[in-house]
């Protein structure tokens, strides 16, 4: 865990994160959660970036969701989530839209897509997120390559994939961080160690970033 401006940031593995501040808890893309999350059911807000199995994982969602959890997601996930969680408030978030989900918490959808591979086509309207919580701006890129929509976001914290294959390589993520996104406070690598990518990818990324601090988190 790392604390930035009063927000606790935990990496839950792969592209998954948990954010805690002011008694509110946000999860993003839970997948292969460790056993400590079994029957936790403590999510105030759940963000799902797209419909691939390692992002929309019903098995993992069931561990952290409850009847009051607000779910905010991309268009392609709506049918599946409505079918499985009919009693929850399920909020559609399109690229470029901003939704206020709680007092002090707003979420903006940012395009996330591949430019030189076909796993995440732009036409699918998969998303990343700008999460504003406790006056901290966190950019979770989702599964993406370097794209023009990354410009002028000005986040405090960046969460970026580094594994290659389906997303940016470590070197591409370094370039995106240093030259395009330029986070003000911190960059954290993700999307490694589960399906593709290794700790070395995260280490290479951390060594190459020079515009802000970096942190390689342990899964918790």
PyMOL commands that place a pseudoatom at each C-alpha (Angstrom):
pseudoatom trace, name=CA, resn=UNK, resi=1, chain=A, elem=C, hetatm=0, pos=[0.000, 0.000, 0.000]
pseudoatom trace, name=CA, resn=UNK, resi=2, chain=A, elem=C, hetatm=0, pos=[1.011, 3.570, -0.610]
pseudoatom trace, name=CA, resn=UNK, resi=3, chain=A, elem=C, hetatm=0, pos=[-0.767, 6.665, 0.714]
pseudoatom trace, name=CA, resn=UNK, resi=4, chain=A, elem=C, hetatm=0, pos=[-0.979, 9.764, -1.491]
pseudoatom trace, name=CA, resn=UNK, resi=5, chain=A, elem=C, hetatm=0, pos=[-2.763, 12.876, -0.218]
pseudoatom trace, name=CA, resn=UNK, resi=6, chain=A, elem=C, hetatm=0, pos=[-4.839, 10.828, 2.199]
pseudoatom trace, name=CA, resn=UNK, resi=7, chain=A, elem=C, hetatm=0, pos=[-5.850, 8.174, -0.356]
pseudoatom trace, name=CA, resn=UNK, resi=8, chain=A, elem=C, hetatm=0, pos=[-4.693, 4.608, 0.336]
pseudoatom trace, name=CA, resn=UNK, resi=9, chain=A, elem=C, hetatm=0, pos=[-3.767, 2.868, -2.921]
pseudoatom trace, name=CA, resn=UNK, resi=10, chain=A, elem=C, hetatm=0, pos=[-3.520, -0.920, -2.983]
pseudoatom trace, name=CA, resn=UNK, resi=11, chain=A, elem=C, hetatm=0, pos=[-2.702, -3.110, -5.973]
pseudoatom trace, name=CA, resn=UNK, resi=12, chain=A, elem=C, hetatm=0, pos=[-4.903, -6.206, -5.924]
pseudoatom trace, name=CA, resn=UNK, resi=13, chain=A, elem=C, hetatm=0, pos=[-3.071, -7.807, -8.862]
pseudoatom trace, name=CA, resn=UNK, resi=14, chain=A, elem=C, hetatm=0, pos=[-3.088, -7.515, -12.668]
pseudoatom trace, name=CA, resn=UNK, resi=15, chain=A, elem=C, hetatm=0, pos=[-5.034, -4.294, -13.469]
pseudoatom trace, name=CA, resn=UNK, resi=16, chain=A, elem=C, hetatm=0, pos=[-6.886, -4.332, -10.152]
pseudoatom trace, name=CA, resn=UNK, resi=17, chain=A, elem=C, hetatm=0, pos=[-6.694, -1.626, -7.510]
pseudoatom trace, name=CA, resn=UNK, resi=18, chain=A, elem=C, hetatm=0, pos=[-8.435, -0.588, -4.314]
pseudoatom trace, name=CA, resn=UNK, resi=19, chain=A, elem=C, hetatm=0, pos=[-8.645, 3.019, -3.134]
pseudoatom trace, name=CA, resn=UNK, resi=20, chain=A, elem=C, hetatm=0, pos=[-9.677, 4.066, 0.372]
pseudoatom trace, name=CA, resn=UNK, resi=21, chain=A, elem=C, hetatm=0, pos=[-10.346, 7.576, 1.647]
pseudoatom trace, name=CA, resn=UNK, resi=22, chain=A, elem=C, hetatm=0, pos=[-12.837, 9.152, 4.054]
pseudoatom trace, name=CA, resn=UNK, resi=23, chain=A, elem=C, hetatm=0, pos=[-14.570, 5.823, 4.701]
pseudoatom trace, name=CA, resn=UNK, resi=24, chain=A, elem=C, hetatm=0, pos=[-15.212, 5.249, 1.007]
pseudoatom trace, name=CA, resn=UNK, resi=25, chain=A, elem=C, hetatm=0, pos=[-13.761, 2.302, -0.893]
pseudoatom trace, name=CA, resn=UNK, resi=26, chain=A, elem=C, hetatm=0, pos=[-13.370, 2.005, -4.674]
pseudoatom trace, name=CA, resn=UNK, resi=27, chain=A, elem=C, hetatm=0, pos=[-12.328, -1.129, -6.545]
pseudoatom trace, name=CA, resn=UNK, resi=28, chain=A, elem=C, hetatm=0, pos=[-11.189, -1.270, -10.166]
pseudoatom trace, name=CA, resn=UNK, resi=29, chain=A, elem=C, hetatm=0, pos=[-11.140, -4.459, -12.287]
pseudoatom trace, name=CA, resn=UNK, resi=30, chain=A, elem=C, hetatm=0, pos=[-10.770, -7.076, -9.523]
pseudoatom trace, name=CA, resn=UNK, resi=31, chain=A, elem=C, hetatm=0, pos=[-9.223, -10.306, -10.827]
pseudoatom trace, name=CA, resn=UNK, resi=32, chain=A, elem=C, hetatm=0, pos=[-7.723, -13.278, -8.985]
pseudoatom trace, name=CA, resn=UNK, resi=33, chain=A, elem=C, hetatm=0, pos=[-8.131, -11.546, -5.648]
pseudoatom trace, name=CA, resn=UNK, resi=34, chain=A, elem=C, hetatm=0, pos=[-6.163, -13.065, -2.786]
pseudoatom trace, name=CA, resn=UNK, resi=35, chain=A, elem=C, hetatm=0, pos=[-8.097, -15.068, -0.190]
pseudoatom trace, name=CA, resn=UNK, resi=36, chain=A, elem=C, hetatm=0, pos=[-8.311, -12.136, 2.225]
pseudoatom trace, name=CA, resn=UNK, resi=37, chain=A, elem=C, hetatm=0, pos=[-11.027, -10.720, -0.043]
pseudoatom trace, name=CA, resn=UNK, resi=38, chain=A, elem=C, hetatm=0, pos=[-13.293, -13.750, 0.238]
pseudoatom trace, name=CA, resn=UNK, resi=39, chain=A, elem=C, hetatm=0, pos=[-16.695, -12.530, 1.503]
pseudoatom trace, name=CA, resn=UNK, resi=40, chain=A, elem=C, hetatm=0, pos=[-15.326, -9.028, 2.079]
pseudoatom trace, name=CA, resn=UNK, resi=41, chain=A, elem=C, hetatm=0, pos=[-18.273, -7.375, 0.268]
pseudoatom trace, name=CA, resn=UNK, resi=42, chain=A, elem=C, hetatm=0, pos=[-17.110, -3.886, 1.192]
pseudoatom trace, name=CA, resn=UNK, resi=43, chain=A, elem=C, hetatm=0, pos=[-17.098, -1.985, -2.121]
pseudoatom trace, name=CA, resn=UNK, resi=44, chain=A, elem=C, hetatm=0, pos=[-18.830, 1.380, -2.174]
pseudoatom trace, name=CA, resn=UNK, resi=45, chain=A, elem=C, hetatm=0, pos=[-17.972, 1.820, -5.854]
pseudoatom trace, name=CA, resn=UNK, resi=46, chain=A, elem=C, hetatm=0, pos=[-16.843, -0.722, -8.452]
pseudoatom trace, name=CA, resn=UNK, resi=47, chain=A, elem=C, hetatm=0, pos=[-15.291, 0.359, -11.764]
pseudoatom trace, name=CA, resn=UNK, resi=48, chain=A, elem=C, hetatm=0, pos=[-15.051, -2.125, -14.657]
pseudoatom trace, name=CA, resn=UNK, resi=49, chain=A, elem=C, hetatm=0, pos=[-13.065, -0.955, -17.684]
pseudoatom trace, name=CA, resn=UNK, resi=50, chain=A, elem=C, hetatm=0, pos=[-14.091, -3.556, -20.283]
pseudoatom trace, name=CA, resn=UNK, resi=51, chain=A, elem=C, hetatm=0, pos=[-15.539, -7.006, -20.781]
pseudoatom trace, name=CA, resn=UNK, resi=52, chain=A, elem=C, hetatm=0, pos=[-12.469, -9.258, -20.993]
pseudoatom trace, name=CA, resn=UNK, resi=53, chain=A, elem=C, hetatm=0, pos=[-12.451, -12.050, -18.410]
pseudoatom trace, name=CA, resn=UNK, resi=54, chain=A, elem=C, hetatm=0, pos=[-9.492, -10.589, -16.522]
pseudoatom trace, name=CA, resn=UNK, resi=55, chain=A, elem=C, hetatm=0, pos=[-11.361, -7.321, -15.937]
pseudoatom trace, name=CA, resn=UNK, resi=56, chain=A, elem=C, hetatm=0, pos=[-15.001, -8.347, -15.702]
pseudoatom trace, name=CA, resn=UNK, resi=57, chain=A, elem=C, hetatm=0, pos=[-14.614, -11.350, -13.416]
pseudoatom trace, name=CA, resn=UNK, resi=58, chain=A, elem=C, hetatm=0, pos=[-17.922, -12.279, -11.787]
pseudoatom trace, name=CA, resn=UNK, resi=59, chain=A, elem=C, hetatm=0, pos=[-16.137, -14.648, -9.406]
pseudoatom trace, name=CA, resn=UNK, resi=60, chain=A, elem=C, hetatm=0, pos=[-14.035, -11.789, -8.054]
pseudoatom trace, name=CA, resn=UNK, resi=61, chain=A, elem=C, hetatm=0, pos=[-16.782, -9.175, -8.149]
pseudoatom trace, name=CA, resn=UNK, resi=62, chain=A, elem=C, hetatm=0, pos=[-18.904, -11.419, -5.923]
pseudoatom trace, name=CA, resn=UNK, resi=63, chain=A, elem=C, hetatm=0, pos=[-16.220, -11.268, -3.239]
pseudoatom trace, name=CA, resn=UNK, resi=64, chain=A, elem=C, hetatm=0, pos=[-16.339, -7.507, -2.852]
pseudoatom trace, name=CA, resn=UNK, resi=65, chain=A, elem=C, hetatm=0, pos=[-19.773, -6.310, -3.981]
pseudoatom trace, name=CA, resn=UNK, resi=66, chain=A, elem=C, hetatm=0, pos=[-22.839, -5.704, -1.816]
pseudoatom trace, name=CA, resn=UNK, resi=67, chain=A, elem=C, hetatm=0, pos=[-26.399, -4.532, -2.490]
pseudoatom trace, name=CA, resn=UNK, resi=68, chain=A, elem=C, hetatm=0, pos=[-25.401, -0.872, -2.064]
pseudoatom trace, name=CA, resn=UNK, resi=69, chain=A, elem=C, hetatm=0, pos=[-22.345, -0.957, -4.350]
pseudoatom trace, name=CA, resn=UNK, resi=70, chain=A, elem=C, hetatm=0, pos=[-22.534, 1.432, -7.284]
pseudoatom trace, name=CA, resn=UNK, resi=71, chain=A, elem=C, hetatm=0, pos=[-21.113, -0.083, -10.464]
pseudoatom trace, name=CA, resn=UNK, resi=72, chain=A, elem=C, hetatm=0, pos=[-19.690, 2.228, -13.122]
pseudoatom trace, name=CA, resn=UNK, resi=73, chain=A, elem=C, hetatm=0, pos=[-18.662, 0.632, -16.387]
pseudoatom trace, name=CA, resn=UNK, resi=74, chain=A, elem=C, hetatm=0, pos=[-18.220, 0.800, -20.140]
pseudoatom trace, name=CA, resn=UNK, resi=75, chain=A, elem=C, hetatm=0, pos=[-21.061, 0.147, -22.561]
pseudoatom trace, name=CA, resn=UNK, resi=76, chain=A, elem=C, hetatm=0, pos=[-19.963, -3.368, -23.546]
pseudoatom trace, name=CA, resn=UNK, resi=77, chain=A, elem=C, hetatm=0, pos=[-20.208, -4.557, -19.920]
pseudoatom trace, name=CA, resn=UNK, resi=78, chain=A, elem=C, hetatm=0, pos=[-23.721, -3.324, -19.213]
pseudoatom trace, name=CA, resn=UNK, resi=79, chain=A, elem=C, hetatm=0, pos=[-25.706, -6.402, -20.247]
pseudoatom trace, name=CA, resn=UNK, resi=80, chain=A, elem=C, hetatm=0, pos=[-23.539, -8.843, -18.305]
pseudoatom trace, name=CA, resn=UNK, resi=81, chain=A, elem=C, hetatm=0, pos=[-23.511, -6.716, -15.174]
pseudoatom trace, name=CA, resn=UNK, resi=82, chain=A, elem=C, hetatm=0, pos=[-27.253, -6.025, -15.293]
pseudoatom trace, name=CA, resn=UNK, resi=83, chain=A, elem=C, hetatm=0, pos=[-27.893, -9.750, -15.606]
pseudoatom trace, name=CA, resn=UNK, resi=84, chain=A, elem=C, hetatm=0, pos=[-25.712, -10.632, -12.627]
pseudoatom trace, name=CA, resn=UNK, resi=85, chain=A, elem=C, hetatm=0, pos=[-26.353, -7.606, -10.398]
pseudoatom trace, name=CA, resn=UNK, resi=86, chain=A, elem=C, hetatm=0, pos=[-29.911, -6.504, -11.091]
pseudoatom trace, name=CA, resn=UNK, resi=87, chain=A, elem=C, hetatm=0, pos=[-30.366, -4.954, -7.645]
pseudoatom trace, name=CA, resn=UNK, resi=88, chain=A, elem=C, hetatm=0, pos=[-27.339, -2.642, -7.935]
pseudoatom trace, name=CA, resn=UNK, resi=89, chain=A, elem=C, hetatm=0, pos=[-27.142, 0.843, -9.402]
pseudoatom trace, name=CA, resn=UNK, resi=90, chain=A, elem=C, hetatm=0, pos=[-25.245, 0.280, -12.665]
pseudoatom trace, name=CA, resn=UNK, resi=91, chain=A, elem=C, hetatm=0, pos=[-23.968, 3.448, -14.301]
pseudoatom trace, name=CA, resn=UNK, resi=92, chain=A, elem=C, hetatm=0, pos=[-22.902, 3.668, -17.939]
pseudoatom trace, name=CA, resn=UNK, resi=93, chain=A, elem=C, hetatm=0, pos=[-19.718, 5.671, -18.478]
pseudoatom trace, name=CA, resn=UNK, resi=94, chain=A, elem=C, hetatm=0, pos=[-18.761, 6.555, -22.031]
pseudoatom trace, name=CA, resn=UNK, resi=95, chain=A, elem=C, hetatm=0, pos=[-15.383, 7.935, -23.131]
pseudoatom trace, name=CA, resn=UNK, resi=96, chain=A, elem=C, hetatm=0, pos=[-15.303, 11.629, -22.303]
pseudoatom trace, name=CA, resn=UNK, resi=97, chain=A, elem=C, hetatm=0, pos=[-18.155, 11.489, -19.780]
pseudoatom trace, name=CA, resn=UNK, resi=98, chain=A, elem=C, hetatm=0, pos=[-17.825, 12.493, -16.137]
pseudoatom trace, name=CA, resn=UNK, resi=99, chain=A, elem=C, hetatm=0, pos=[-20.127, 11.149, -13.423]
pseudoatom trace, name=CA, resn=UNK, resi=100, chain=A, elem=C, hetatm=0, pos=[-20.326, 12.226, -9.784]
pseudoatom trace, name=CA, resn=UNK, resi=101, chain=A, elem=C, hetatm=0, pos=[-20.847, 9.007, -7.853]
pseudoatom trace, name=CA, resn=UNK, resi=102, chain=A, elem=C, hetatm=0, pos=[-20.511, 10.228, -4.278]
pseudoatom trace, name=CA, resn=UNK, resi=103, chain=A, elem=C, hetatm=0, pos=[-19.777, 13.501, -2.533]
pseudoatom trace, name=CA, resn=UNK, resi=104, chain=A, elem=C, hetatm=0, pos=[-16.139, 14.205, -3.366]
pseudoatom trace, name=CA, resn=UNK, resi=105, chain=A, elem=C, hetatm=0, pos=[-15.844, 11.327, -5.868]
pseudoatom trace, name=CA, resn=UNK, resi=106, chain=A, elem=C, hetatm=0, pos=[-16.092, 11.834, -9.637]
pseudoatom trace, name=CA, resn=UNK, resi=107, chain=A, elem=C, hetatm=0, pos=[-15.163, 9.403, -12.404]
pseudoatom trace, name=CA, resn=UNK, resi=108, chain=A, elem=C, hetatm=0, pos=[-14.329, 10.318, -16.003]
pseudoatom trace, name=CA, resn=UNK, resi=109, chain=A, elem=C, hetatm=0, pos=[-14.157, 7.781, -18.818]
pseudoatom trace, name=CA, resn=UNK, resi=110, chain=A, elem=C, hetatm=0, pos=[-11.020, 7.920, -20.982]
pseudoatom trace, name=CA, resn=UNK, resi=111, chain=A, elem=C, hetatm=0, pos=[-10.666, 6.003, -24.247]
pseudoatom trace, name=CA, resn=UNK, resi=112, chain=A, elem=C, hetatm=0, pos=[-8.504, 2.865, -24.041]
pseudoatom trace, name=CA, resn=UNK, resi=113, chain=A, elem=C, hetatm=0, pos=[-7.556, 0.976, -27.198]
pseudoatom trace, name=CA, resn=UNK, resi=114, chain=A, elem=C, hetatm=0, pos=[-4.806, -0.637, -29.256]
pseudoatom trace, name=CA, resn=UNK, resi=115, chain=A, elem=C, hetatm=0, pos=[-3.128, 1.109, -32.169]
pseudoatom trace, name=CA, resn=UNK, resi=116, chain=A, elem=C, hetatm=0, pos=[-0.908, -1.701, -33.475]
pseudoatom trace, name=CA, resn=UNK, resi=117, chain=A, elem=C, hetatm=0, pos=[-2.792, -4.834, -32.390]
pseudoatom trace, name=CA, resn=UNK, resi=118, chain=A, elem=C, hetatm=0, pos=[-6.396, -6.033, -32.382]
pseudoatom trace, name=CA, resn=UNK, resi=119, chain=A, elem=C, hetatm=0, pos=[-7.169, -7.027, -28.794]
pseudoatom trace, name=CA, resn=UNK, resi=120, chain=A, elem=C, hetatm=0, pos=[-8.799, -3.736, -27.793]
pseudoatom trace, name=CA, resn=UNK, resi=121, chain=A, elem=C, hetatm=0, pos=[-10.316, -2.035, -30.871]
pseudoatom trace, name=CA, resn=UNK, resi=122, chain=A, elem=C, hetatm=0, pos=[-11.214, 1.630, -30.574]
pseudoatom trace, name=CA, resn=UNK, resi=123, chain=A, elem=C, hetatm=0, pos=[-14.725, 0.916, -31.869]
pseudoatom trace, name=CA, resn=UNK, resi=124, chain=A, elem=C, hetatm=0, pos=[-15.491, -1.132, -28.730]
pseudoatom trace, name=CA, resn=UNK, resi=125, chain=A, elem=C, hetatm=0, pos=[-15.333, 2.019, -26.562]
pseudoatom trace, name=CA, resn=UNK, resi=126, chain=A, elem=C, hetatm=0, pos=[-13.452, 0.325, -23.767]
pseudoatom trace, name=CA, resn=UNK, resi=127, chain=A, elem=C, hetatm=0, pos=[-12.334, 2.803, -21.146]
pseudoatom trace, name=CA, resn=UNK, resi=128, chain=A, elem=C, hetatm=0, pos=[-9.806, 3.824, -18.564]
pseudoatom trace, name=CA, resn=UNK, resi=129, chain=A, elem=C, hetatm=0, pos=[-10.706, 6.123, -15.701]
pseudoatom trace, name=CA, resn=UNK, resi=130, chain=A, elem=C, hetatm=0, pos=[-9.801, 9.436, -14.159]
pseudoatom trace, name=CA, resn=UNK, resi=131, chain=A, elem=C, hetatm=0, pos=[-10.752, 8.923, -10.519]
pseudoatom trace, name=CA, resn=UNK, resi=132, chain=A, elem=C, hetatm=0, pos=[-11.006, 12.076, -8.440]
pseudoatom trace, name=CA, resn=UNK, resi=133, chain=A, elem=C, hetatm=0, pos=[-11.111, 11.227, -4.748]
pseudoatom trace, name=CA, resn=UNK, resi=134, chain=A, elem=C, hetatm=0, pos=[-10.170, 13.437, -1.818]
pseudoatom trace, name=CA, resn=UNK, resi=135, chain=A, elem=C, hetatm=0, pos=[-8.943, 16.053, -4.336]
pseudoatom trace, name=CA, resn=UNK, resi=136, chain=A, elem=C, hetatm=0, pos=[-6.488, 13.508, -5.767]
pseudoatom trace, name=CA, resn=UNK, resi=137, chain=A, elem=C, hetatm=0, pos=[-6.618, 12.724, -9.485]
pseudoatom trace, name=CA, resn=UNK, resi=138, chain=A, elem=C, hetatm=0, pos=[-5.762, 9.107, -10.416]
pseudoatom trace, name=CA, resn=UNK, resi=139, chain=A, elem=C, hetatm=0, pos=[-5.528, 7.981, -14.051]
pseudoatom trace, name=CA, resn=UNK, resi=140, chain=A, elem=C, hetatm=0, pos=[-6.081, 4.244, -14.505]
pseudoatom trace, name=CA, resn=UNK, resi=141, chain=A, elem=C, hetatm=0, pos=[-5.368, 3.824, -18.209]
pseudoatom trace, name=CA, resn=UNK, resi=142, chain=A, elem=C, hetatm=0, pos=[-7.215, 0.540, -18.712]
pseudoatom trace, name=CA, resn=UNK, resi=143, chain=A, elem=C, hetatm=0, pos=[-5.790, -1.779, -21.374]
pseudoatom trace, name=CA, resn=UNK, resi=144, chain=A, elem=C, hetatm=0, pos=[-4.282, 0.534, -23.960]
pseudoatom trace, name=CA, resn=UNK, resi=145, chain=A, elem=C, hetatm=0, pos=[-1.412, 1.540, -26.175]
pseudoatom trace, name=CA, resn=UNK, resi=146, chain=A, elem=C, hetatm=0, pos=[-0.085, 5.091, -26.438]
pseudoatom trace, name=CA, resn=UNK, resi=147, chain=A, elem=C, hetatm=0, pos=[-3.049, 7.146, -27.681]
pseudoatom trace, name=CA, resn=UNK, resi=148, chain=A, elem=C, hetatm=0, pos=[-3.743, 10.858, -28.247]
pseudoatom trace, name=CA, resn=UNK, resi=149, chain=A, elem=C, hetatm=0, pos=[-6.474, 10.858, -25.576]
pseudoatom trace, name=CA, resn=UNK, resi=150, chain=A, elem=C, hetatm=0, pos=[-3.747, 10.598, -22.914]
pseudoatom trace, name=CA, resn=UNK, resi=151, chain=A, elem=C, hetatm=0, pos=[-2.731, 14.204, -23.482]
pseudoatom trace, name=CA, resn=UNK, resi=152, chain=A, elem=C, hetatm=0, pos=[-3.739, 17.058, -21.182]
pseudoatom trace, name=CA, resn=UNK, resi=153, chain=A, elem=C, hetatm=0, pos=[-5.183, 14.846, -18.448]
pseudoatom trace, name=CA, resn=UNK, resi=154, chain=A, elem=C, hetatm=0, pos=[-2.752, 16.162, -15.799]
pseudoatom trace, name=CA, resn=UNK, resi=155, chain=A, elem=C, hetatm=0, pos=[-3.234, 13.392, -13.210]
pseudoatom trace, name=CA, resn=UNK, resi=156, chain=A, elem=C, hetatm=0, pos=[-1.533, 13.307, -9.848]
pseudoatom trace, name=CA, resn=UNK, resi=157, chain=A, elem=C, hetatm=0, pos=[-1.125, 9.516, -10.020]
pseudoatom trace, name=CA, resn=UNK, resi=158, chain=A, elem=C, hetatm=0, pos=[-0.784, 7.246, -13.062]
pseudoatom trace, name=CA, resn=UNK, resi=159, chain=A, elem=C, hetatm=0, pos=[-1.549, 3.503, -13.146]
pseudoatom trace, name=CA, resn=UNK, resi=160, chain=A, elem=C, hetatm=0, pos=[-0.216, 2.081, -16.405]
pseudoatom trace, name=CA, resn=UNK, resi=161, chain=A, elem=C, hetatm=0, pos=[0.242, -1.339, -18.042]
pseudoatom trace, name=CA, resn=UNK, resi=162, chain=A, elem=C, hetatm=0, pos=[3.820, -2.425, -18.797]
pseudoatom trace, name=CA, resn=UNK, resi=163, chain=A, elem=C, hetatm=0, pos=[3.626, -6.042, -19.990]
pseudoatom trace, name=CA, resn=UNK, resi=164, chain=A, elem=C, hetatm=0, pos=[3.376, -5.695, -23.760]
pseudoatom trace, name=CA, resn=UNK, resi=165, chain=A, elem=C, hetatm=0, pos=[1.486, -8.311, -25.850]
pseudoatom trace, name=CA, resn=UNK, resi=166, chain=A, elem=C, hetatm=0, pos=[-2.010, -6.887, -25.227]
pseudoatom trace, name=CA, resn=UNK, resi=167, chain=A, elem=C, hetatm=0, pos=[-0.981, -3.412, -24.024]
pseudoatom trace, name=CA, resn=UNK, resi=168, chain=A, elem=C, hetatm=0, pos=[2.019, -1.094, -23.906]
pseudoatom trace, name=CA, resn=UNK, resi=169, chain=A, elem=C, hetatm=0, pos=[5.479, -2.514, -23.316]
pseudoatom trace, name=CA, resn=UNK, resi=170, chain=A, elem=C, hetatm=0, pos=[7.545, -1.119, -20.456]
pseudoatom trace, name=CA, resn=UNK, resi=171, chain=A, elem=C, hetatm=0, pos=[9.444, 1.094, -22.886]
pseudoatom trace, name=CA, resn=UNK, resi=172, chain=A, elem=C, hetatm=0, pos=[6.224, 2.386, -24.425]
pseudoatom trace, name=CA, resn=UNK, resi=173, chain=A, elem=C, hetatm=0, pos=[4.822, 3.048, -20.967]
pseudoatom trace, name=CA, resn=UNK, resi=174, chain=A, elem=C, hetatm=0, pos=[7.960, 4.991, -20.072]
pseudoatom trace, name=CA, resn=UNK, resi=175, chain=A, elem=C, hetatm=0, pos=[7.501, 7.176, -23.152]
pseudoatom trace, name=CA, resn=UNK, resi=176, chain=A, elem=C, hetatm=0, pos=[3.807, 7.693, -22.427]
pseudoatom trace, name=CA, resn=UNK, resi=177, chain=A, elem=C, hetatm=0, pos=[4.593, 8.663, -18.836]
pseudoatom trace, name=CA, resn=UNK, resi=178, chain=A, elem=C, hetatm=0, pos=[7.554, 10.952, -19.480]
pseudoatom trace, name=CA, resn=UNK, resi=179, chain=A, elem=C, hetatm=0, pos=[6.420, 12.624, -22.696]
pseudoatom trace, name=CA, resn=UNK, resi=180, chain=A, elem=C, hetatm=0, pos=[2.616, 12.571, -22.782]
pseudoatom trace, name=CA, resn=UNK, resi=181, chain=A, elem=C, hetatm=0, pos=[0.879, 11.998, -19.449]
pseudoatom trace, name=CA, resn=UNK, resi=182, chain=A, elem=C, hetatm=0, pos=[3.475, 13.536, -17.097]
pseudoatom trace, name=CA, resn=UNK, resi=183, chain=A, elem=C, hetatm=0, pos=[1.853, 12.666, -13.763]
pseudoatom trace, name=CA, resn=UNK, resi=184, chain=A, elem=C, hetatm=0, pos=[2.556, 15.198, -11.026]
pseudoatom trace, name=CA, resn=UNK, resi=185, chain=A, elem=C, hetatm=0, pos=[3.228, 12.899, -8.100]
pseudoatom trace, name=CA, resn=UNK, resi=186, chain=A, elem=C, hetatm=0, pos=[3.528, 9.170, -8.824]
pseudoatom trace, name=CA, resn=UNK, resi=187, chain=A, elem=C, hetatm=0, pos=[3.444, 6.424, -11.468]
pseudoatom trace, name=CA, resn=UNK, resi=188, chain=A, elem=C, hetatm=0, pos=[2.614, 2.793, -10.653]
pseudoatom trace, name=CA, resn=UNK, resi=189, chain=A, elem=C, hetatm=0, pos=[3.043, -0.099, -13.124]
pseudoatom trace, name=CA, resn=UNK, resi=190, chain=A, elem=C, hetatm=0, pos=[0.311, -2.714, -13.586]
pseudoatom trace, name=CA, resn=UNK, resi=191, chain=A, elem=C, hetatm=0, pos=[-0.722, -5.534, -15.959]
pseudoatom trace, name=CA, resn=UNK, resi=192, chain=A, elem=C, hetatm=0, pos=[2.124, -7.939, -15.197]
pseudoatom trace, name=CA, resn=UNK, resi=193, chain=A, elem=C, hetatm=0, pos=[2.701, -11.091, -13.174]
pseudoatom trace, name=CA, resn=UNK, resi=194, chain=A, elem=C, hetatm=0, pos=[-0.649, -12.775, -13.882]
pseudoatom trace, name=CA, resn=UNK, resi=195, chain=A, elem=C, hetatm=0, pos=[-1.240, -13.433, -17.587]
pseudoatom trace, name=CA, resn=UNK, resi=196, chain=A, elem=C, hetatm=0, pos=[1.711, -11.730, -19.281]
pseudoatom trace, name=CA, resn=UNK, resi=197, chain=A, elem=C, hetatm=0, pos=[4.581, -9.568, -18.093]
pseudoatom trace, name=CA, resn=UNK, resi=198, chain=A, elem=C, hetatm=0, pos=[7.064, -9.914, -15.254]
pseudoatom trace, name=CA, resn=UNK, resi=199, chain=A, elem=C, hetatm=0, pos=[8.398, -7.955, -12.319]
pseudoatom trace, name=CA, resn=UNK, resi=200, chain=A, elem=C, hetatm=0, pos=[11.323, -7.011, -14.557]
pseudoatom trace, name=CA, resn=UNK, resi=201, chain=A, elem=C, hetatm=0, pos=[8.894, -5.103, -16.775]
pseudoatom trace, name=CA, resn=UNK, resi=202, chain=A, elem=C, hetatm=0, pos=[7.779, -3.137, -13.716]
pseudoatom trace, name=CA, resn=UNK, resi=203, chain=A, elem=C, hetatm=0, pos=[11.399, -2.569, -12.674]
pseudoatom trace, name=CA, resn=UNK, resi=204, chain=A, elem=C, hetatm=0, pos=[12.401, -1.396, -16.148]
pseudoatom trace, name=CA, resn=UNK, resi=205, chain=A, elem=C, hetatm=0, pos=[9.484, 1.016, -16.146]
pseudoatom trace, name=CA, resn=UNK, resi=206, chain=A, elem=C, hetatm=0, pos=[10.393, 2.348, -12.726]
pseudoatom trace, name=CA, resn=UNK, resi=207, chain=A, elem=C, hetatm=0, pos=[14.008, 2.940, -13.761]
pseudoatom trace, name=CA, resn=UNK, resi=208, chain=A, elem=C, hetatm=0, pos=[13.014, 4.741, -16.952]
pseudoatom trace, name=CA, resn=UNK, resi=209, chain=A, elem=C, hetatm=0, pos=[10.461, 7.208, -15.573]
pseudoatom trace, name=CA, resn=UNK, resi=210, chain=A, elem=C, hetatm=0, pos=[11.987, 10.588, -14.788]
pseudoatom trace, name=CA, resn=UNK, resi=211, chain=A, elem=C, hetatm=0, pos=[9.042, 13.000, -14.495]
pseudoatom trace, name=CA, resn=UNK, resi=212, chain=A, elem=C, hetatm=0, pos=[7.795, 11.763, -11.128]
pseudoatom trace, name=CA, resn=UNK, resi=213, chain=A, elem=C, hetatm=0, pos=[8.356, 9.151, -8.439]
pseudoatom trace, name=CA, resn=UNK, resi=214, chain=A, elem=C, hetatm=0, pos=[7.431, 5.536, -9.118]
pseudoatom trace, name=CA, resn=UNK, resi=215, chain=A, elem=C, hetatm=0, pos=[6.297, 2.732, -6.837]
pseudoatom trace, name=CA, resn=UNK, resi=216, chain=A, elem=C, hetatm=0, pos=[6.147, -1.011, -7.502]
pseudoatom trace, name=CA, resn=UNK, resi=217, chain=A, elem=C, hetatm=0, pos=[3.424, -2.338, -5.231]
pseudoatom trace, name=CA, resn=UNK, resi=218, chain=A, elem=C, hetatm=0, pos=[3.050, -5.795, -3.741]
pseudoatom trace, name=CA, resn=UNK, resi=219, chain=A, elem=C, hetatm=0, pos=[-0.275, -7.559, -4.245]
pseudoatom trace, name=CA, resn=UNK, resi=220, chain=A, elem=C, hetatm=0, pos=[-2.543, -7.115, -1.262]
for i in range(1, 220): cmd.bond("trace and resi %d" % i, "trace and resi %d" % (i + 1))
show_as sticks, trace
zoom trace
